[in-house]
Every structure is written in C-alpha cells, then in structure tokens.
Amino acid sequence: MSQSFVDVAATESPGSAADAARGAAVAATPPGAMAEGIERRENLPYDEFVESYVKKHRPVILKNAFPQWKAFGKWTPEYLKRTVGHRMVVVDGKDVSLGEHIDRCVASTFEKPSAYMREQIIRHVAPELADDLMPFCDYALPNWLRGVYPMVDGLLNRAGEVELFIGGQGSRLLRRRAEIVEGNYDNTYGGTGGEMVAGFADLHYDPTGLPVMLCQVYGRKEWLVFSPDDTPYLYAKGRLSTVPNPDHADLARFPLFAKAKAIRFIQEPGEAAYIPAFWWHATRMLSVSIAVSSTFAHAPHWDTMIEDVVQNFSGGSAARATALRAYLKAAGKVKQLGGRRVGSHPFEEQAVRKVLGPVKRKVRSLVGRA
C-alpha cells in the first residue's frame, strides 16, 4: 500500500533537472494509472465516511465529492482572472493582484516554477465567489470551529475559514519560518531559511490537532503523505519536517528517513482529499491548480483538538489550561445539539459575532485610552 524512500536519489536538490523530469513524468500519468496507497471512494455515504475514515483516522480520496458546486466546471484560470482578477491576495508575503498571480501560474513550468498562493480566506479576498461553493461539502460538516472561544477565539475561528489555493505547474512556496513550541512562538527554527522551495519540501501536519478537507476544483496535484507512525523518521520540529526535500532525501544526513513509508497519489478535479489530524502531507502542482480547503472539527476530533490547543496555548499556566479545557468541552456539548448542519454556512458572519465584534473593538479603544 505504501512505498519506502530508500531508493530515492540522495543528492538531488529541489528545482534540479531530475526533480523537474520526475514532475513532468508524473504530470503525464493518465488518471488512475498510478499505483496508489490510498482508497478512492465514489459517492461514499456520509455515515460510512465518519465510521470508516474519520473515527479510524484514515485518509481517503472522495470522488464526486462536491457535484453541487457551481465552481466545479466554472472556475478556470480565465474565469477567475476576468471576475476577481482585480482582488488583492498575498503570495509569499507580498501583495499582488489575483489576475497577475494567475498569469504567472499559467506560465509556470517545472523548470521555471511560479510562486504558490495558499491559505487565502475566500470571504475576505473574494466574497463574491462564496455562492459557487454552496451548499458546502457535506463531508466537511458539521464544523464546530466558528464560534466564541475566550483565550483562543482567533485561533479556532481562523482555522475554520474556507481557504483558496492557486498554483502553477511545479509551483514553489515560501518555507514556513517559525513554529509553536511548548506554547511559545519559536522564531529560531527557519526550516530552509525561508527560501522558495519545491512543494514537497513543505512537509507538515496541520495545527490544532485537526483534519483538513482539500477540494480540487481545477487541475491536478500530486500528494506525498505519511502516517503519524512515521513521525520518528521525519526529523520533526513542531509540526514541520526538517528534511529539506523528501522527494530527494539525503540519507547520509537523514538516515532514519529511509524507514518512512510514503503514500503517493494524484488528486483529480472533483475529488476531495481527507487528511486526518497529525498526518504529514505536502503537495506538488502538476498543472495550474485551483483548490478550496476547509479545516473542520466535530465530535470525533474535539477532545484531540482540545488537548492540542491546551498544550500549545495555555502558556504553561495550570489554571489557564483547566479553564480552557473546561470551556471547550462545554462548547462542544452545545455545538453537538445543533446536529449535522452546524457550520454549513461558512461564509456568513455569525450573529453572536456581529454583536460581540463592536463590543470588543470598543473595549480595546477604551483600554488604549486609559
């Protein structure tokens, strides 16, 4: 089902001729032709998805996952450039128009890759696109992350946002520079020094102990995934692997990496990839790629999320940890009463937040004057 990386060349660097050649070969692979270590399920009943994959922490590819979305078949590079190309986004820390970024992605090749746009909040950068994603993907519901959470309000509400990802063939990204380590933001870990690196070099798992559902709207991408059981072999610091390029690992420098078992697969348009909490993953764009991502949580994930949040955001205070744990557990019980549709309108501001937002801003203003 999975493959070892023992036989991968140890000396090639991201962006090398060999790296580009392998990417081109994979891009030419017809759909369904690659031997894969992940299940693909079409029209999977929701209850079976929860029982067989969510509760068992197993990744899966969900075919025909969002047929109700107008975005599927509508969102092409040309369409997005024409309708929302004037919108500003952030790519590798720089402001750029979405249209300019799309032009670069269309021109991107494995030999001369463009930058990768990731994690842009759709309801902020292009709210007019939201209607094309409704009704929202059933498999990513219910979602309890949007709400009012003292002490970690920004953290959980930010995690619950629906995000837009756009890249071109071979797109590179700015390596994540810092990591939460024992409750503190550690800027000493620079990964590869904040350099532009190939996608597989960003091997990570998502924060707050939560799964992600990544929906491929346009184009194809290749995934590299590792089980949490492989963590001892990935030279992890926090939630990032320090192996510079897992596709061409230097086994003299990272000998334990030879024991890691990789799962590779190609994600096609119309498919959603469910990646459970703490599963390591990275992607490589095989063409212009447009994708939508949703981090979500409900009953099967909630206790794990709570412990991850408490461990990383209680600041070492036992009292804060106790209060945070108790509040989040109570919030989960309240959310559970709402059933399957909780969080089914991810692009709308919640009523309670509409009321509390101005109050919070007023309090900050008064505190600032004091």
C-alpha positions as CSV (number, residue, x, y, z in Angstrom):
1,M,0.0,0.0,0.0
2,S,2.8,2.4,0.8
3,Q,6.4,2.8,-0.5
4,S,9.8,3.2,1.1
5,F,12.0,6.1,0.1
6,V,15.2,4.0,0.5
7,D,15.8,4.0,-3.3
8,V,15.4,7.8,-3.8
9,A,18.4,9.6,-5.0
10,A,20.1,11.4,-2.1
11,T,21.9,14.2,-3.8
12,E,19.3,16.0,-5.9
13,S,18.0,19.3,-4.8
14,P,14.6,20.9,-5.3
15,G,14.4,22.5,-8.7
16,S,17.1,20.3,-10.2
17,A,16.8,18.8,-13.7
18,A,16.0,15.4,-12.1
19,D,13.3,17.0,-10.0
20,A,11.7,18.7,-13.0
21,A,11.9,15.5,-15.1
22,R,10.2,13.4,-12.4
23,G,7.5,16.1,-12.0
24,A,6.9,16.1,-15.8
25,A,6.7,12.3,-15.9
26,V,4.1,12.3,-13.1
27,A,2.1,15.0,-14.8
28,A,1.9,12.9,-17.9
29,T,0.4,10.0,-15.9
30,P,-3.2,9.3,-17.1
31,P,-5.9,9.4,-14.3
32,G,-6.0,6.1,-12.5
33,A,-2.7,4.8,-13.9
34,M,-0.5,5.4,-10.8
35,A,-0.3,2.7,-8.2
36,E,-1.5,4.4,-5.0
37,G,-1.6,3.7,-1.4
38,I,-4.9,5.4,-0.6
39,E,-8.5,4.3,-1.1
40,R,-10.7,6.2,-3.6
41,R,-14.4,6.1,-2.8
42,E,-17.2,7.4,-5.0
43,N,-20.5,8.7,-3.6
44,L,-19.5,7.4,-0.2
45,P,-22.4,7.6,2.3
46,Y,-21.7,10.2,5.0
47,D,-22.2,7.8,7.9
48,E,-19.7,5.3,6.4
49,F,-17.2,8.1,5.8
50,V,-17.4,9.0,9.5
51,E,-17.3,5.4,10.8
52,S,-14.6,4.1,8.4
53,Y,-12.3,7.1,8.0
54,V,-13.0,9.9,10.5
55,K,-13.2,7.8,13.6
56,K,-10.4,5.5,12.4
57,H,-8.1,8.4,11.4
58,R,-7.6,7.1,7.9
59,P,-7.1,9.3,4.8
60,V,-9.3,8.8,1.8
61,I,-10.0,10.3,-1.6
62,L,-13.6,11.2,-2.1
63,K,-14.7,11.1,-5.8
64,N,-17.6,13.3,-6.9
65,A,-17.4,15.0,-3.5
66,F,-19.0,18.3,-4.4
67,P,-21.2,18.0,-7.5
68,Q,-23.5,20.7,-6.2
69,W,-20.7,23.4,-6.5
70,K,-21.1,25.8,-9.4
71,A,-17.3,26.3,-9.0
72,F,-16.6,22.9,-10.5
73,G,-16.5,23.4,-14.2
74,K,-16.8,27.1,-13.8
75,W,-13.7,28.2,-12.1
76,T,-11.0,28.2,-14.7
77,P,-7.9,30.5,-14.6
78,E,-9.6,32.7,-17.3
79,Y,-12.8,32.9,-15.4
80,L,-11.2,33.9,-12.1
81,K,-8.9,36.4,-13.8
82,R,-11.9,38.0,-15.5
83,T,-14.2,38.2,-12.5
84,V,-12.0,38.6,-9.4
85,G,-8.6,39.3,-11.0
86,H,-8.6,42.8,-9.5
87,R,-8.7,41.4,-6.0
88,M,-5.5,41.6,-3.9
89,V,-4.0,38.5,-2.4
90,V,-0.8,37.7,-0.5
91,V,1.7,35.4,-2.2
92,D,4.9,34.7,-0.3
93,G,4.4,37.8,1.9
94,K,3.8,40.2,-1.0
95,D,0.6,41.9,-2.1
96,V,-0.3,41.0,-5.7
97,S,-3.5,41.1,-7.8
98,L,-5.1,37.7,-8.2
99,G,-5.0,38.3,-12.0
100,E,-1.3,38.8,-12.0
101,H,-0.7,35.7,-9.9
102,I,-2.9,33.6,-12.2
103,D,-0.8,34.8,-15.2
104,R,2.3,33.6,-13.5
105,C,0.7,30.3,-12.7
106,V,-0.4,29.7,-16.3
107,A,3.2,30.4,-17.4
108,S,4.7,28.2,-14.7
109,T,6.8,25.1,-15.6
110,F,8.8,22.6,-13.6
111,E,11.9,24.2,-14.9
112,K,10.7,27.8,-14.2
113,P,8.1,27.5,-11.4
114,S,5.9,30.3,-10.2
115,A,5.1,31.0,-6.6
116,Y,2.2,29.2,-4.8
117,M,-0.7,31.1,-3.3
118,R,-2.1,29.3,-0.2
119,E,-4.4,29.8,2.7
120,Q,-6.2,32.9,1.4
121,I,-9.6,33.4,3.2
122,I,-12.2,33.4,0.5
123,R,-14.8,35.5,2.3
124,H,-12.1,38.2,2.8
125,V,-10.3,38.2,-0.6
126,A,-13.2,37.4,-2.9
127,P,-16.5,37.0,-1.1
128,E,-18.4,37.0,-4.4
129,L,-17.0,33.5,-5.0
130,A,-18.8,32.1,-2.0
131,D,-22.1,31.3,-3.7
132,D,-20.2,29.0,-6.1
133,L,-19.3,26.8,-3.1
134,M,-22.7,26.4,-1.6
135,P,-24.3,24.2,-0.4
136,F,-20.9,23.4,1.3
137,C,-19.2,20.0,1.1
138,D,-21.2,17.6,3.3
139,Y,-18.0,15.6,4.3
140,A,-16.6,18.7,6.0
141,L,-19.6,19.1,8.2
142,P,-20.6,19.7,10.9
143,N,-17.9,22.2,11.7
144,W,-17.7,23.5,15.3
145,L,-14.7,25.8,14.8
146,R,-16.6,29.0,14.2
147,G,-17.9,30.4,17.5
148,V,-16.9,32.4,20.6
149,Y,-13.9,30.9,22.4
150,P,-12.3,33.0,25.1
151,M,-8.5,32.8,25.1
152,V,-8.3,31.0,21.7
153,D,-11.0,32.9,19.8
154,G,-8.8,34.0,16.9
155,L,-7.1,30.6,16.6
156,L,-10.2,28.5,16.2
157,N,-12.2,30.9,14.1
158,R,-9.2,31.4,11.8
159,A,-8.8,27.6,11.5
160,G,-12.5,27.4,10.5
161,E,-12.2,29.7,7.5
162,V,-12.6,28.3,4.0
163,E,-9.3,29.0,2.0
164,L,-8.3,29.3,-1.6
165,F,-5.1,27.8,-3.0
166,I,-3.9,28.6,-6.6
167,G,-0.6,27.4,-8.1
168,G,1.0,26.5,-11.4
169,Q,2.9,23.5,-12.6
170,G,5.8,22.9,-10.2
171,S,4.9,25.9,-8.1
172,R,7.2,26.7,-5.2
173,L,6.3,28.3,-1.8
174,L,8.0,30.2,0.9
175,R,9.1,27.7,3.6
176,R,7.3,28.2,6.9
177,R,9.7,30.1,9.2
178,A,8.5,29.5,12.7
179,E,6.6,27.1,14.8
180,I,4.7,26.9,18.1
181,V,7.0,25.0,20.5
182,E,5.7,24.4,24.1
183,G,3.3,27.3,23.9
184,N,5.8,29.8,22.5
185,Y,6.3,31.2,19.0
186,D,9.8,29.9,18.2
187,N,11.5,32.0,15.6
188,T,14.8,30.1,15.8
189,Y,13.5,27.4,13.5
190,G,13.9,28.6,10.0
191,G,13.4,25.4,8.0
192,T,15.4,26.1,4.9
193,G,15.9,29.7,5.9
194,G,12.6,31.0,4.4
195,E,13.7,30.1,0.9
196,M,11.5,29.4,-2.0
197,V,11.3,25.6,-2.1
198,A,9.5,22.8,-4.0
199,G,6.1,21.9,-2.6
200,F,7.2,18.5,-1.2
201,A,9.8,20.4,0.9
202,D,6.9,21.8,3.0
203,L,6.1,18.5,4.6
204,H,3.9,19.3,7.7
205,Y,0.8,18.5,9.5
206,D,-2.0,21.0,10.2
207,P,-2.2,22.8,13.5
208,T,-4.6,22.4,16.5
209,G,-4.9,18.6,16.0
210,L,-7.5,18.9,13.2
211,P,-8.1,17.2,9.9
212,V,-8.4,19.0,6.6
213,M,-10.6,18.5,3.5
214,L,-9.0,19.8,0.4
215,C,-11.3,20.0,-2.6
216,Q,-9.7,20.1,-6.1
217,V,-11.8,22.4,-8.3
218,Y,-9.4,22.7,-11.3
219,G,-6.2,20.9,-12.4
220,R,-4.2,18.1,-10.8
221,K,-1.8,17.8,-7.9
222,E,0.4,15.1,-6.5
223,W,0.4,14.3,-2.8
224,L,3.0,12.9,-0.5
225,V,1.5,11.7,2.8
226,F,3.0,10.0,5.9
227,S,1.2,8.4,8.8
228,P,1.8,9.8,12.3
229,D,3.6,6.5,13.0
230,D,6.4,7.8,10.8
231,T,7.0,10.9,12.9
232,P,10.2,9.5,14.5
233,Y,11.7,9.2,11.0
234,L,10.8,12.6,9.7
235,Y,13.1,14.7,11.8
236,A,10.3,16.8,13.0
237,K,10.4,20.1,14.9
238,G,7.0,21.0,16.0
239,R,4.7,20.2,13.1
240,L,7.3,20.7,10.4
241,S,9.7,18.1,9.0
242,T,13.3,19.4,8.7
243,V,14.1,17.1,5.7
244,P,14.7,19.8,3.0
245,N,13.2,17.7,0.1
246,P,11.5,14.4,1.0
247,D,11.5,13.5,-2.7
248,H,15.3,13.5,-2.8
249,A,16.2,12.9,0.8
250,D,19.9,13.0,1.8
251,L,20.0,9.7,3.6
252,A,23.6,10.3,4.9
253,R,22.2,13.4,6.7
254,F,18.8,11.9,7.5
255,P,19.3,8.1,7.8
256,L,16.1,7.4,9.7
257,F,14.1,8.8,6.8
258,A,14.8,5.5,5.0
259,K,12.3,3.9,7.3
260,A,9.4,6.2,6.5
261,K,6.6,4.8,4.3
262,A,5.2,7.3,1.9
263,I,1.8,7.3,0.4
264,R,1.7,9.0,-3.0
265,F,-1.4,9.8,-5.1
266,I,-2.7,12.2,-7.7
267,Q,-5.8,14.2,-6.9
268,E,-8.1,14.9,-9.9
269,P,-10.7,17.6,-10.4
270,G,-13.9,17.0,-8.5
271,E,-12.1,15.0,-5.8
272,A,-11.7,15.8,-2.1
273,A,-8.7,14.6,-0.1
274,Y,-9.5,13.9,3.6
275,I,-6.3,14.2,5.6
276,P,-6.7,13.2,9.3
277,A,-5.1,15.1,12.2
278,F,-1.4,14.7,12.6
279,W,-0.9,13.1,9.2
280,W,2.1,14.6,7.4
281,H,1.5,15.9,3.9
282,A,2.8,18.0,1.1
283,T,1.8,18.6,-2.5
284,R,3.2,19.3,-5.9
285,M,1.2,21.0,-8.6
286,L,1.1,19.1,-11.9
287,S,-0.7,21.8,-13.8
288,V,-2.5,25.1,-13.0
289,S,-4.3,24.1,-9.8
290,I,-7.3,25.7,-8.1
291,A,-8.4,24.2,-4.8
292,V,-10.5,25.0,-1.8
293,S,-9.6,23.9,1.7
294,S,-11.6,23.5,4.9
295,T,-10.2,22.6,8.3
296,F,-13.1,21.2,10.4
297,A,-13.9,19.6,13.7
298,H,-16.8,17.9,15.4
299,A,-17.3,15.1,18.0
300,P,-14.7,12.6,16.8
301,H,-12.0,15.3,16.7
302,W,-13.0,17.6,19.5
303,D,-11.1,16.0,22.5
304,T,-7.9,15.7,20.5
305,M,-8.2,19.3,19.4
306,I,-8.8,20.4,23.0
307,E,-5.6,18.7,24.2
308,D,-3.5,20.1,21.4
309,V,-4.8,23.6,22.0
310,V,-4.3,23.4,25.7
311,Q,-0.8,22.1,25.4
312,N,0.3,24.8,23.0
313,F,-1.8,27.8,24.1
314,S,-2.1,27.7,27.9
315,G,1.2,29.5,28.3
316,G,2.3,27.0,31.0
317,S,-0.4,28.1,33.4
318,A,-2.3,25.2,35.0
319,A,-5.2,27.5,35.9
320,R,-5.5,28.7,32.3
321,A,-5.2,25.1,31.0
322,T,-8.0,24.0,33.3
323,A,-10.3,26.8,32.3
324,L,-9.6,26.5,28.6
325,R,-10.2,22.7,28.7
326,A,-13.5,23.1,30.6
327,Y,-14.8,25.8,28.4
328,L,-14.0,24.0,25.1
329,K,-15.6,20.8,26.4
330,A,-18.8,22.6,27.3
331,A,-18.8,24.4,23.9
332,G,-18.5,21.1,22.2
333,K,-21.6,19.8,24.0
334,V,-23.5,22.8,23.0
335,K,-22.4,22.5,19.4
336,Q,-23.4,18.9,19.3
337,L,-27.0,19.8,19.9
338,G,-27.1,21.6,16.5
339,G,-26.7,18.4,14.6
340,R,-25.2,17.9,11.1
341,R,-25.8,21.4,9.8
342,V,-23.6,23.3,12.3
343,G,-21.2,25.4,10.3
344,S,-22.9,24.7,7.0
345,H,-22.8,28.5,6.1
346,P,-19.1,29.1,6.5
347,F,-19.1,32.4,4.5
348,E,-21.6,34.1,6.8
349,E,-20.7,36.1,9.9
350,Q,-22.3,34.5,12.9
351,A,-25.0,36.6,14.7
352,V,-23.3,36.4,18.0
353,R,-20.0,37.7,16.5
354,K,-21.8,40.6,14.8
355,V,-22.9,41.7,18.3
356,L,-19.6,41.0,20.1
357,G,-17.3,42.4,17.4
358,P,-18.2,46.1,18.0
359,V,-18.2,45.5,21.8
360,K,-14.6,44.1,21.6
361,R,-13.4,46.9,19.4
362,K,-14.9,49.5,21.9
363,V,-13.3,47.8,24.8
364,R,-9.9,47.8,23.0
365,S,-10.4,51.5,22.2
366,L,-11.2,52.4,25.9
367,V,-8.2,50.3,27.1
368,G,-6.0,52.1,24.7
369,R,-7.0,55.5,26.0
370,A,-6.5,54.5,29.6
